Amino acid sequence: MTGPQTPGLHTRGLPEQAIRERARLGAAAAFPGEAHYGHTLFGAEQSVSTDPLEQLRITPPVFMPQRLEKLIELGREPLHTDVELATVIGGLRSALPLYLSAFGSTKAAGTDQVLAASRQAGRLGIPMVIGENIVPMSGYGRTGEQTRRTALARIAAYLEELPYGLGGVAVQQSTEDADAEVWNLVYSDPSTQPLLESGRLAFELKVGQGAKPGLGGMTVLDRAAAAAVDEQFALDEVFGPEADRVLRCSSPGTFTEEILRQQIRLMRNNYPRARVWVKLHPGRDVAHAAATAWAAGADSVTVDGAEGGTGWAPVASIAHAGLPLGECLARIGARPDCLLVSGRMWEGSRVVKSLALGATAAGLGRAALVATDEDPEAGLTRLVEALALELRLLISAVGKYTPSALSPEDVWPQPAGLPSPSPALRVPEVLHHG
């Protein structure tokens, strides 16, 4: 087993040491440390978080009709190991209700951790998103610039480990990516044809940023690198005219309801063999925007809560802009369409709460990078092993056995407008005697 690595990445807003522990220990990290066994008495600790999702509790019922159904199906009492986590994410089959979020084009996203995370995501059989601005900044990778930063390098690393029939790659495109014809490159590339032919390629229209709602992507470049992209991006001398660094800003894009509809229709027409995803920032009209995207034919809508984001962003934006993910989920509500969410995902209870409130799957961003920083060979794999165990335990605890069976009744306080509690338990006729 690979030992702890000298950390090169750090995160704020997440319990970094707990994530690193999961990257080392895997499923065992879902429980208190073994040294506590028989010596420490555990109980719930009072939460002081203002995060809407953290304030919720998962609420198992006493009567569990779905557990009874499972008992009859199995011919024995069900266990948490009977929970089936495989699902469909935006038209892509996934071994788990998880996906690897986009990392963008910052310096942190060009490290070896990203390729390590790509390989492990493939090994796990979960979808992976390639972020915006990778091609304009680092090249596509087909003409000799095959480095760890290129889009094709990430896809190749992912495909090396991907089991047949599982996972898939979603490629984002923003304004600058459209100028670089990113989707055309991917759609016509021979190396991506196995994904296209097996129905495991998606294109994600970038409508907004999680950590920067209303703003475009931002990175810090030295002047030589900035000079190479000054025709594609806006450059801002925020560090002063004498500094050796500049701020590179991408356009957030301009959308109205009709523009979004037309963009989705264009995607479906131009790339008929690719799935259509749409990425939204946590805006106040997120429910309307999501409904517009689904009605226009999007296979999936992704919402980054204000807690999300791996990129560079203004401090004021991180602290004060955008809706929390819990509020986004409450506004969108539970519906049959595919909704992907991200923002501070690193342990199972937050994922389960999101699934109960209508999400199909949750994205791993900062936690994935920290885990691979701790152990490049298996850190993300072990983090996901801990998550999967927690998902099975918590889904089983509410008497259900698939992620899609979760509903708002499984959390408290219950969202406004929730229907009345489930009717009384009906015992199947096969259990009646006499």
C-alpha positions as CSV (number, residue, x, y, z in Angstrom):
1,M,0.0,0.0,0.0
2,T,1.3,3.4,-0.9
3,G,2.1,5.5,2.1
4,P,1.1,9.1,2.7
5,Q,2.4,11.6,0.2
6,T,3.9,15.0,0.9
7,P,0.8,17.1,0.3
8,G,1.0,19.5,-2.6
9,L,-2.7,20.6,-2.5
10,H,-4.8,22.1,0.2
11,T,-8.4,22.9,0.5
12,R,-10.6,25.3,2.5
13,G,-14.2,24.6,3.4
14,L,-13.6,20.9,3.6
15,P,-12.1,18.7,6.4
16,E,-8.9,18.0,4.6
17,Q,-7.4,15.6,7.2
18,A,-10.6,13.5,7.3
19,I,-10.5,13.2,3.5
20,R,-6.8,12.2,3.6
21,E,-7.6,9.6,6.2
22,R,-10.2,8.1,3.9
23,A,-7.7,8.1,1.1
24,R,-5.4,6.0,3.3
25,L,-7.9,3.7,5.1
26,G,-10.8,3.3,2.7
27,A,-14.1,1.9,4.1
28,A,-12.6,1.6,7.6
29,A,-12.6,5.4,7.8
30,A,-16.4,5.4,7.8
31,F,-16.2,4.3,11.5
32,P,-14.4,5.8,14.5
33,G,-10.8,4.9,14.9
34,E,-10.1,1.4,16.2
35,A,-8.3,2.8,19.2
36,H,-11.6,4.2,20.4
37,Y,-13.4,0.8,20.4
38,G,-14.3,-0.2,23.9
39,H,-13.1,3.0,25.4
40,T,-15.1,5.9,23.9
41,L,-18.8,6.3,24.2
42,F,-20.2,7.9,21.0
43,G,-23.3,10.1,20.5
44,A,-24.5,12.7,18.1
45,E,-22.7,16.0,18.4
46,Q,-24.6,19.3,18.1
47,S,-24.3,20.9,14.7
48,V,-23.7,24.6,14.4
49,S,-23.5,24.7,10.6
50,T,-25.5,27.1,8.6
51,D,-25.4,24.9,5.5
52,P,-29.0,23.8,4.6
53,L,-27.9,20.2,3.8
54,E,-25.9,19.9,7.0
55,Q,-28.9,21.0,9.0
56,L,-31.0,18.1,7.7
57,R,-31.1,14.7,9.4
58,I,-31.7,11.4,7.7
59,T,-34.9,9.9,9.2
60,P,-35.5,6.2,9.1
61,P,-39.1,5.1,9.6
62,V,-40.2,2.3,12.0
63,F,-42.4,0.6,9.4
64,M,-40.5,-0.3,6.2
65,P,-42.6,-1.8,3.4
66,Q,-39.8,-1.7,0.9
67,R,-37.6,-3.7,3.3
68,L,-40.4,-6.3,3.6
69,E,-40.5,-6.5,-0.2
70,K,-36.8,-7.0,-0.3
71,L,-37.1,-9.7,2.4
72,I,-39.6,-11.6,0.3
73,E,-37.4,-11.2,-2.8
74,L,-34.3,-12.5,-1.1
75,G,-35.9,-15.1,1.2
76,R,-34.0,-13.7,4.2
77,E,-33.6,-10.5,6.2
78,P,-32.0,-7.8,4.0
79,L,-28.7,-6.2,4.9
80,H,-26.9,-3.0,3.8
81,T,-24.9,-5.1,1.4
82,D,-28.1,-5.7,-0.6
83,V,-28.3,-2.0,-1.6
84,E,-27.6,-1.8,-5.4
85,L,-25.8,1.5,-6.1
86,A,-25.5,1.2,-9.9
87,T,-27.5,3.9,-11.7
88,V,-27.8,5.9,-14.9
89,I,-26.3,9.4,-15.0
90,G,-27.3,11.6,-17.9
91,G,-27.6,8.6,-20.1
92,L,-24.3,7.0,-18.9
93,R,-24.3,3.8,-16.9
94,S,-22.4,4.3,-13.6
95,A,-21.4,1.8,-11.0
96,L,-22.3,4.4,-8.3
97,P,-24.4,7.6,-8.0
98,L,-21.1,9.6,-8.2
99,Y,-19.1,11.3,-10.9
100,L,-15.8,13.1,-11.2
101,S,-16.4,16.8,-11.4
102,A,-14.7,19.2,-13.8
103,F,-11.4,20.7,-12.5
104,G,-11.0,23.6,-14.9
105,S,-7.8,25.1,-16.2
106,T,-6.1,26.5,-13.1
107,K,-2.6,25.4,-12.1
108,A,-4.0,23.0,-9.6
109,A,-5.9,21.3,-12.4
110,G,-2.8,20.7,-14.4
111,T,-1.1,18.6,-11.8
112,D,-0.4,14.9,-11.7
113,Q,-3.3,14.5,-9.3
114,V,-5.8,15.2,-12.1
115,L,-4.4,12.3,-14.3
116,A,-4.4,10.1,-11.2
117,A,-8.0,11.0,-10.5
118,S,-8.9,10.3,-14.1
119,R,-7.4,6.8,-14.0
120,Q,-9.1,6.0,-10.8
121,A,-12.5,7.3,-11.9
122,G,-12.2,5.0,-14.9
123,R,-11.3,2.1,-12.6
124,L,-14.4,2.8,-10.5
125,G,-16.7,2.9,-13.5
126,I,-18.1,6.4,-12.8
127,P,-18.4,9.2,-15.4
128,M,-15.8,12.0,-15.7
129,V,-16.3,15.6,-16.7
130,I,-13.6,17.5,-18.6
131,G,-13.7,21.2,-17.7
132,E,-13.9,24.3,-19.7
133,N,-10.9,26.2,-21.2
134,I,-8.6,23.1,-21.2
135,V,-8.1,23.1,-25.0
136,P,-7.7,26.9,-25.4
137,M,-5.1,27.0,-22.5
138,S,-3.3,23.6,-22.8
139,G,-4.1,22.2,-26.2
140,Y,-6.2,19.2,-27.2
141,G,-3.3,16.7,-27.3
142,R,-3.6,15.4,-30.9
143,T,-0.8,17.4,-32.5
144,G,2.3,16.8,-30.4
145,E,1.3,18.6,-27.2
146,Q,0.4,15.4,-25.4
147,T,1.1,16.6,-21.8
148,R,-0.7,15.9,-18.6
149,R,-2.6,19.1,-19.0
150,T,-4.3,18.4,-22.3
151,A,-7.9,17.1,-22.7
152,L,-6.8,14.0,-24.6
153,A,-4.3,13.1,-21.9
154,R,-7.1,13.0,-19.3
155,I,-9.4,11.0,-21.6
156,A,-6.6,8.5,-22.4
157,A,-5.8,8.0,-18.7
158,Y,-9.5,7.4,-18.0
159,L,-10.0,5.0,-20.8
160,E,-7.0,2.9,-19.7
161,E,-8.9,1.7,-16.6
162,L,-12.6,2.0,-17.7
163,P,-14.6,-1.3,-17.7
164,Y,-16.6,-1.8,-20.9
165,G,-20.2,-0.6,-20.6
166,L,-19.7,1.7,-17.6
167,G,-18.9,5.3,-17.2
168,G,-18.3,7.9,-19.9
169,V,-16.8,11.3,-20.5
170,A,-18.7,14.6,-20.5
171,V,-16.8,17.5,-22.2
172,Q,-17.7,21.0,-21.2
173,Q,-17.7,23.9,-23.7
174,S,-17.8,27.6,-22.9
175,T,-17.5,30.7,-25.1
176,E,-13.7,30.3,-25.6
177,D,-14.0,26.6,-26.1
178,A,-16.6,27.1,-28.8
179,D,-14.1,29.4,-30.6
180,A,-11.6,26.6,-30.4
181,E,-14.2,24.1,-31.7
182,V,-13.7,21.8,-28.8
183,W,-16.8,19.6,-29.4
184,N,-15.9,19.3,-33.1
185,L,-12.4,18.1,-32.2
186,V,-13.7,15.5,-29.7
187,Y,-16.6,14.3,-31.8
188,S,-14.4,13.6,-34.8
189,D,-11.3,12.3,-33.0
190,P,-10.5,8.6,-33.7
191,S,-9.3,8.1,-30.1
192,T,-12.8,9.0,-28.7
193,Q,-14.7,6.8,-31.1
194,P,-15.0,3.9,-28.7
195,L,-16.8,6.3,-26.3
196,L,-19.1,7.6,-29.1
197,E,-19.9,4.2,-30.5
198,S,-20.8,2.8,-27.1
199,G,-22.9,5.8,-26.2
200,R,-20.6,7.0,-23.5
201,L,-19.8,10.5,-24.7
202,A,-21.6,13.6,-23.5
203,F,-21.2,17.3,-24.2
204,E,-21.9,19.7,-21.4
205,L,-23.0,23.3,-22.1
206,K,-21.3,25.5,-19.5
207,V,-24.0,28.1,-18.4
208,G,-22.4,29.0,-15.1
209,Q,-19.7,28.5,-12.5
210,G,-20.3,27.1,-9.0
211,A,-17.8,29.2,-7.1
212,K,-18.3,32.2,-9.4
213,P,-22.0,32.6,-10.1
214,G,-22.4,35.1,-12.9
215,L,-18.7,35.2,-13.7
216,G,-16.4,33.2,-16.1
217,G,-13.4,31.1,-15.3
218,M,-10.3,32.8,-13.9
219,T,-6.7,31.8,-13.7
220,V,-3.4,33.4,-12.8
221,L,-0.7,33.3,-15.6
222,D,2.8,34.5,-16.0
223,R,3.2,37.1,-18.7
224,A,4.7,34.7,-21.2
225,A,1.7,32.4,-20.9
226,A,-0.7,35.3,-20.9
227,A,0.8,36.6,-24.2
228,A,0.1,33.3,-25.8
229,V,-3.7,33.5,-25.1
230,D,-4.3,37.2,-25.2
231,E,-6.5,36.9,-28.3
232,Q,-8.8,34.3,-26.7
233,F,-9.1,35.7,-23.2
234,A,-9.4,39.0,-21.4
235,L,-6.3,39.9,-19.3
236,D,-6.5,42.0,-16.2
237,E,-3.6,43.8,-14.4
238,V,-5.0,43.2,-10.9
239,F,-1.5,42.5,-9.5
240,G,-0.1,45.8,-10.9
241,P,1.6,46.6,-14.2
242,E,5.0,45.7,-12.9
243,A,4.0,42.3,-11.6
244,D,5.1,39.2,-13.5
245,R,1.6,37.7,-13.2
246,V,-1.8,38.7,-14.7
247,L,-5.4,37.6,-14.2
248,R,-6.9,35.7,-17.1
249,C,-10.7,36.0,-17.4
250,S,-13.0,34.0,-19.6
251,S,-16.5,35.1,-20.6
252,P,-19.4,33.8,-18.5
253,G,-21.5,33.7,-21.7
254,T,-24.9,35.3,-22.2
255,F,-28.1,33.3,-21.8
256,T,-31.8,33.9,-22.0
257,E,-34.5,31.2,-21.9
258,E,-34.6,31.2,-25.7
259,I,-30.8,31.2,-26.2
260,L,-30.6,28.1,-23.9
261,R,-33.3,26.3,-25.8
262,Q,-31.7,27.0,-29.1
263,Q,-28.2,26.0,-27.9
264,I,-29.6,22.6,-26.7
265,R,-31.4,22.1,-30.0
266,L,-28.2,22.9,-31.9
267,M,-26.2,20.4,-29.8
268,R,-28.8,17.7,-30.5
269,N,-28.7,18.5,-34.2
270,N,-24.9,18.8,-34.6
271,Y,-23.9,15.9,-32.3
272,P,-26.7,13.4,-32.5
273,R,-24.7,10.5,-31.0
274,A,-23.6,12.5,-27.9
275,R,-25.6,13.0,-24.7
276,V,-26.5,16.6,-23.9
277,W,-25.7,18.0,-20.5
278,V,-26.2,21.5,-19.2
279,K,-24.1,23.0,-16.3
280,L,-25.8,25.8,-14.2
281,H,-24.5,28.0,-11.5
282,P,-26.5,28.3,-8.3
283,G,-28.7,31.3,-9.5
284,R,-31.9,32.4,-8.0
285,D,-33.8,31.2,-11.1
286,V,-32.1,27.8,-11.1
287,A,-35.4,25.9,-11.0
288,H,-36.7,27.7,-14.1
289,A,-33.3,27.3,-15.9
290,A,-33.2,23.6,-15.1
291,A,-36.8,23.1,-16.3
292,T,-36.0,25.0,-19.5
293,A,-33.0,22.8,-20.2
294,W,-34.9,19.5,-19.6
295,A,-37.9,20.7,-21.7
296,A,-35.5,21.5,-24.6
297,G,-34.1,17.9,-24.5
298,A,-31.1,17.9,-22.1
299,D,-30.3,14.5,-20.8
300,S,-29.0,16.0,-17.6
301,V,-28.6,19.2,-15.7
302,T,-25.7,19.8,-13.3
303,V,-26.0,22.4,-10.5
304,D,-22.9,23.5,-8.5
305,G,-23.9,24.8,-5.2
306,A,-22.3,27.9,-3.9
307,E,-20.1,25.6,-1.8
308,G,-18.6,24.0,-4.9
309,G,-15.7,24.9,-7.1
310,T,-12.1,23.9,-7.5
311,G,-11.0,27.0,-9.4
312,W,-9.6,30.4,-8.6
313,A,-12.3,32.9,-7.6
314,P,-12.7,36.3,-5.8
315,V,-12.9,36.0,-2.0
316,A,-16.1,38.0,-2.0
317,S,-17.8,35.7,-4.6
318,I,-16.8,32.6,-2.7
319,A,-18.2,34.0,0.6
320,H,-21.3,35.8,-0.5
321,A,-22.5,34.9,-4.1
322,G,-24.9,32.1,-5.1
323,L,-27.4,29.9,-3.5
324,P,-26.3,27.0,-1.2
325,L,-26.8,23.6,-2.8
326,G,-29.6,22.7,-0.3
327,E,-31.6,25.8,-1.4
328,C,-31.0,24.9,-5.1
329,L,-32.4,21.4,-4.4
330,A,-35.4,22.8,-2.5
331,R,-36.2,25.2,-5.4
332,I,-35.9,22.6,-8.1
333,G,-37.8,19.9,-6.2
334,A,-37.9,16.2,-6.8
335,R,-38.7,15.4,-10.4
336,P,-38.0,12.4,-12.8
337,D,-35.3,14.2,-14.8
338,C,-31.5,13.7,-14.2
339,L,-30.1,16.2,-11.8
340,L,-26.4,16.2,-10.9
341,V,-25.1,18.2,-8.0
342,S,-21.8,19.1,-6.5
343,G,-20.5,21.2,-3.6
344,R,-18.7,20.0,-0.5
345,M,-19.2,16.3,-1.3
346,W,-16.8,14.0,0.6
347,E,-18.9,11.7,2.8
348,G,-22.1,9.7,2.5
349,S,-24.7,11.6,4.5
350,R,-24.5,14.7,2.3
351,V,-24.8,12.6,-0.8
352,V,-27.8,10.7,0.6
353,K,-29.5,13.9,1.5
354,S,-29.0,15.3,-2.0
355,L,-30.4,12.1,-3.5
356,A,-33.4,12.3,-1.2
357,L,-34.1,15.8,-2.4
358,G,-34.1,14.9,-6.0
359,A,-30.5,14.5,-7.2
360,T,-29.5,11.6,-9.4
361,A,-25.8,11.7,-8.5
362,A,-23.2,13.8,-6.7
363,G,-19.9,15.1,-8.1
364,L,-16.5,14.8,-6.4
365,G,-14.2,17.8,-7.0
366,R,-11.9,19.1,-4.3
367,A,-12.2,15.9,-2.3
368,A,-11.1,13.8,-5.3
369,L,-8.0,16.0,-5.8
370,V,-7.1,15.9,-2.1
371,A,-7.5,12.1,-2.0
372,T,-5.3,11.6,-5.1
373,D,-2.8,14.0,-3.6
374,E,-2.6,11.8,-0.5
375,D,-2.2,8.6,-2.6
376,P,-1.9,8.9,-6.4
377,E,-2.4,5.2,-6.9
378,A,-5.5,4.5,-4.9
379,G,-6.5,7.6,-2.8
380,L,-9.7,8.3,-4.8
381,T,-10.6,4.6,-5.0
382,R,-10.4,4.4,-1.2
383,L,-12.3,7.6,-0.7
384,V,-15.1,6.2,-2.9
385,E,-15.0,2.9,-1.0
386,A,-15.8,4.8,2.2
387,L,-18.5,6.7,0.5
388,A,-20.1,3.6,-1.1
389,L,-20.2,1.9,2.3
390,E,-21.9,4.9,3.9
391,L,-24.4,5.1,1.0
392,R,-25.3,1.5,1.5
393,L,-25.6,1.8,5.2
394,L,-27.8,5.0,5.1
395,I,-30.0,3.9,2.2
396,S,-30.6,0.6,3.9
397,A,-31.3,2.4,7.2
398,V,-34.4,4.1,5.7
399,G,-35.6,0.7,4.4
400,K,-34.7,1.3,0.7
401,Y,-32.3,-0.5,-1.6
402,T,-31.6,1.8,-4.6
403,P,-30.5,5.5,-4.7
404,S,-33.6,6.3,-6.8
405,A,-35.9,5.0,-4.1
406,L,-34.9,7.8,-1.8
407,S,-37.4,10.7,-1.4
408,P,-37.9,13.9,0.6
409,E,-39.7,12.0,3.3
410,D,-36.3,10.5,4.2
411,V,-35.0,13.7,5.6
412,W,-36.0,16.2,8.4
413,P,-37.0,19.0,8.5
414,Q,-39.1,18.0,5.5
415,P,-39.2,20.4,2.6
416,A,-42.3,22.6,2.3
417,G,-45.1,21.1,0.2
418,L,-44.1,17.4,0.9
419,P,-47.1,15.0,0.5
420,S,-48.5,13.4,3.6
421,P,-46.5,10.6,5.2
422,S,-46.6,7.1,3.6
423,P,-49.8,5.1,4.3
424,A,-49.9,2.4,6.8
425,L,-47.9,-0.7,6.1
426,R,-49.9,-3.3,4.0
427,V,-48.7,-6.9,4.7
428,P,-48.5,-8.9,1.4
429,E,-51.0,-11.7,1.1
430,V,-48.2,-14.2,1.0
431,L,-47.5,-13.5,4.7
432,H,-51.1,-14.0,5.9
433,H,-51.7,-17.3,7.7
434,G,-54.9,-19.1,8.4
